[in-house]
Amino acid sequence: MPAHGILPPTEVAVLARMILRQHASPNCGPRRDGLLPTLIVIHYTAMENARAAVERLCDPAAEVSAHYLIAASGDVIQMVPENLRAWHAGTGNWAGQGDVNSRSIGIELDNRGTHPFAHAQMNALEELLRGVMARWNIPSEGVIGHSDMAPGRKSDPGPHFDWDRLAQQGLAKKKCSDPAEPAHFRARARAAGYTADVDDETLLGAVRLRFRPFARGSLTQQDVAVLPEQSA
C-alpha cells in the first residue's frame, strides 16, 4: 500500500469510476498507534433509505460514520478517506485484537436487515471489495460482518446477506465442511477469530448469522463443521 494511504493515479481513476459522489463525514480521525487496515467490516444501515443513512453518518451529533455506503441502486458514496479512522465498529474485537475502527475499512449497505440485498448493490460491493483488499493487502479472512466482531451486540449484515456469493469469488472466507465434534465449538470459533467474551448461546448466534443464518435450536455438529480453522 502506498505511504499514508495515498493512491496512485491509476487506482484513483478506478475508484472514481465507482464512486458517483462523495459526502464527507466529520466523524473520523487518524488511525491510532500507526495501525493500518487489516479488516473490512460489512454493515447494514437499518434505515429507511440511503439518503437518511448518509445524513446520520455525516451528522456530528450522531458520532458514527463509515468509509463507504452502497445504496440499493449500486451507487457508491465515500464519506471517509481510507487512510483515516471511521467510527463504524464500536466496541468488540476480532482475532484477539481491539480498536477495530483503527484496523478496518467500514462499508455500510442500504438495507433494513429484513430482506435480501439488491443485485446491483452486491455487484458494487464486490467491485469495491476487490479494490480495498488489493490496496491494503487484506485477505479473504479479513472480510467480516459487524456481528462477527460484536456478538450479541450487533446482528448486521444479518441473515439475508449472501456470504457464500462473496466466498465463491475469494472475497470472504469460505465455510469449512470438515466433521467436528460439538465439544470443540468454542475452540473452533476462537481459532476462526471469534474472541469476544460472550456466553455460548451468544457465540452460537453470531456464528450462525455468518455461516448458517436460518439455523435454529441447540448446537449441532454442523455449527462446528462450518467454522474455518484458521484465525483472521
N, C-alpha and C positions, 0 to 999 in steps of 0.2 A: 504493500500500500504506500502511495506517495506520502511524504512527510506532512504532518499536520492536517491530513485528510484532504489535501488539495488535489483535485482530479486533473489528469492530463486532458488536453483539448478534445481528443477522440472520445473519451469517456463522458466528458461534459456534453458533447453532441448527442450521444446515445441517450443519456439521461434526459436531456432537454426534449427529445422527441417523445418521450413517455409522459413527462410532466406537462399537463396542459396549463397549469397555473401554480403559482406559489402564494402562500398566505403565511407570512412569518408569525410565529408564536413567540411571545416574550418569555414563555415558561421553559427556560432552558439555561444551561451554563456549561462551564468547562467540565470535561470528564476528570474525575478525581484520581489522584495518585498515579498519573501517567497511563491510566488504563485505556485500552483500545477495544473496539467491538469484537467480541468472540461469539456473540449470540445474536439471534434475531428473534424477537418476541412478537407473536401474532395475537391480535386482539379483535373483538368486535365492539362496535361503538355503543350498542344497546340504546340507540336514539332513533328518532323518527326518520331522519334523513341525513345526508352528508352535510348539508348546509348547517343544520343545527349542531352537528358534531364539530365542524370547523369552528363555529362560534365559541363553543365551550372549550375546545382545545387551545384556543387563542385568547381566552379570557384570563387576565392576570389574577382575578379573584378565584378562579377555579383551581389554579396551581396544578394543572395537568397538561400534558402535551404528548405528541408523538412525532417521529421524523416524517412519517408519511400517513396519508389517509387515502384509501382507494374507494371511490364511490361505486354503487351498484352498476353504473353505466360503464365502468372501467377507467374513468378519469382518475388520474393520479395527482394528488395535491401534496406538495412538500411544505412542511411547516417549520422544521428544524434541520439545519445542515448536519450531515452525517458525522462530522468531526466533533459536534457538541453533544452534551448530555441532555436528552429529553426526559421529561418526567412522566413516564408511562407505566413503569413496572411496580412501583411501590415497594413495600416490604416483601421479603421472601428470599429464596436462594435457589441456586441450581448447581449441582455437582460440588456442593460444599462451599460455594462462593456467594457472598452477599453483594450489595450495591449493584444489582443487576442493571440499573439505569446507566452506570458508568461502563458496563461491559456489553452493552447491546444497542441494536437499532430497533426501534418500535414501529410497527406497522398496524394501523387501525383499519378495519374493514367495515364499511357501511352496512350493518346488519343488526337486527334486534336480537339475534340469537334464537329466533323461533322458526326459522325457515332456511332452506338451502341457500348457498351463496351463488350469486349470478355468474353465468358462464363468462361474460365479459370481464367481470371483476376478478375471477380466478385466473383468466389469461393475463391480465395486467399484473396480478400478484406474482405469477410465475416469472414474467419478464423482469419485474423489479427484483425478485429474489436472486435471479441469476447475476444481475449486476452487483448487488450488495455483497453477495457471497464471494464473487470474484475480486471486488475491490479490497475487501478486508480479509480474504483468505479464510472464510468461515465454512466449516464442513457441514454436511447434512445433519450431523448430530447436534449442531448448534442452532438449528431452527426449531423453536419450541413454542408452545402456547402459554398464555398468561396463567392458565390453570396448572400447567406443569410446575412452574416455579412458585406458585402461591396456592397449594392445595387447600381446598375448603374455603378459602377467602375469595377466589376468583373461579369462574367457570368458562371464560372465553378462551378460544373462539367457539367452544361449545360442540354439542353432538352432531350438528349439521355440517360442520366443516370437514372437507374431504382431504384428510391427511394422506390417504392412500394415493390419491392423484399426485400429490407433491412427491411422495416417496418413489413412485414409479419413474419420476424424472430426475431423481437424485437431489431433490430439493428439500427433503426431510428424511429422517431416519426410518428405515423400513422396520415393520414389526417382525419379531422373531417367530419361528414356528417350531422351535425345539421343545420336546416334552420337558416338563419341570414339575416338581412337587409343590403343592400349595405351601408347605412349610418354608419354602425358600422365597416366598413372595417379597418380604421386606428386603432381604439381601439383594434380590434381583432388581428391585425398584431403586435401591440406593446405588447399585452399580450403574444403573441407567441414567442417574442424575437426580433422582427424587430424594433430596436430602433435607427437606423442610421437616421440622419437628412436629409431626402430626400423628394422630392415632391411626390404627389400622383401617378403620372404616373410611376416614377422610382420604387416606392414601389410596385406597382401592377406588374411591370415587374419582380421584384425579387421574389415575392410570386408565380407568375405563373411558373417561372423557376423551383421552387421546387415542386409545387403541381399540376399545370396544364400547363405543358411545351409547349403544342401546341395550347393553347387558344389564341384567338386574339380579338381585338375590345375593347369596353368600359367595365368598371367594371360591373360585374353581381353578382347576389345573390350567384352563385356557387363559385365565388372567395372568398367570405366571409365565406361560409359554410365549405370550406376545411381547414380553419385555426384552428390549435389546440388552445384551450383557455388558457392553462397554459404556463407560461414562462419557457424557458430552463434555 
